[in-house]
Every structure is written in C-alpha cells, then in structure tokens.
Amino acid sequence: MTLIVPTEDFDCQSCGACCSYSEEWPRFSLETDEELERIPAEYVSADLGGMRCEDNRCSALEGKLGIHVGCRIYAVRPIVCRTCMPGDDECLMARHKLSQKVML
C-alpha cells in the first residue's frame, strides 16, 4: 500500500534526502544521449551510469541537508531526478534514511 502525503508538507529545498540517499540511486534509465550530454561531465559517475556521488551525496547538490539545498544542474537534471516527486515512495524512503542518519 502506498502512503499518499500532501506535497505541501514537503519542502525539497530544505531537505535534499533524495539527492543524498545512495550513490547507487538515482541511476540513469530513460535518458537519451542528447539529455546525458547536457549534464556537465564533472557530475556524471565514472561508469556513466548515474550521477557522481561523494559519500552517497550527489555532487550536484549544494547546501546543508535539512537546512537549505539546491541542485547545481536543476534545469538539465536527469529524468530519474525529475520523476522523484515530493511524498512518493522514493521520497519517503530517502527521508526515512536521512532521519536515521541525523538521529545517530
């Protein structure tokens, strides 16, 4: 069962959990070669399969998690990033993991 949470309860620019979940996610999936070419090379992983991450955090994410964050390449971010929506399963999973890290 999927839990639906109103999107107004989520402020993505103060969270950043989905961009710091795992270097294995997000992986490129449906991007065309043209879309991938728009992403600056310094933000693409060495295997070209996803975004470059440092300690599970996307290198294109700037700011402090839980305070204020933003994507350096928001206008050309990959499809997998565009499809992650506030309150969806991926969002809730990432927020749960982030809250566990913060509480440690």
C-alpha positions in Angstrom: 0.0 0.0 0.0 1.3 3.4 -1.0 1.0 6.2 1.5 0.0 9.5 -0.1 1.2 12.6 1.7 0.1 16.1 0.6 3.0 17.7 -1.3 2.7 20.9 0.6 4.1 19.0 3.6 7.5 18.7 1.7 10.0 21.5 1.1 12.5 19.9 -1.2 14.8 22.9 -0.9 15.2 22.4 2.8 15.5 18.6 2.6 17.9 17.1 0.0 17.3 13.5 1.1 16.6 12.1 -2.4 19.9 13.6 -3.5 21.9 12.1 -0.7 20.3 8.6 -0.4 22.8 6.4 -2.1 25.4 6.5 -4.8 23.5 3.6 -6.4 20.4 5.8 -6.7 19.5 7.6 -8.8 20.8 5.7 -11.8 20.3 6.9 -15.3 17.4 5.0 -17.0 15.5 6.6 -19.8 17.8 9.5 -20.7 18.6 10.0 -24.3 22.2 10.6 -25.4 21.3 14.2 -26.0 19.9 14.6 -22.5 23.0 13.0 -21.0 25.3 15.3 -23.0 23.7 18.3 -21.3 24.8 17.2 -17.9 28.3 18.6 -17.1 30.8 15.7 -17.1 32.1 16.5 -13.6 28.7 15.5 -12.2 28.5 12.1 -14.1 29.9 8.9 -12.5 33.0 7.3 -13.9 30.9 4.4 -15.2 28.5 6.9 -16.9 25.6 5.1 -15.2 24.4 7.8 -12.9 25.3 11.0 -11.1 28.7 11.3 -9.4 28.4 10.9 -5.6 30.6 11.8 -2.7 29.7 9.8 0.4 26.3 8.9 -1.1 25.6 12.6 -1.8 25.1 13.7 -5.4 27.9 16.0 -6.3 25.5 18.4 -8.0 23.7 19.0 -4.7 24.8 22.1 -2.8 23.9 23.3 0.6 23.3 21.7 4.0 20.9 18.8 4.2 17.8 19.6 6.2 18.5 23.3 6.2 18.8 24.6 2.6 19.8 22.7 -0.5 19.7 23.2 -4.3 20.7 21.3 -7.5 23.5 23.0 -9.4 22.1 21.4 -12.6 18.4 21.6 -11.9 17.5 22.7 -15.5 19.3 19.7 -17.0 18.9 17.1 -14.2 18.3 13.5 -15.3 14.9 12.1 -15.8 15.2 9.9 -12.8 15.6 13.1 -10.7 12.6 14.7 -12.4 10.3 11.8 -11.7 11.1 11.7 -7.9 8.1 13.6 -6.5 7.5 15.0 -3.1 5.8 12.4 -0.9 6.2 9.5 -3.3 7.7 6.1 -2.2 11.3 7.1 -3.2 11.0 10.4 -1.4 9.7 8.8 1.8 12.4 6.1 1.7 15.1 8.7 1.3 13.7 10.9 4.1 13.5 7.9 6.4 17.1 7.1 5.8 18.2 10.7 6.3 16.3 10.9 9.5 18.1 7.8 10.8 21.5 9.4 9.9 20.6 12.6 11.6 19.5 10.9 14.8 22.7 8.8 15.2 
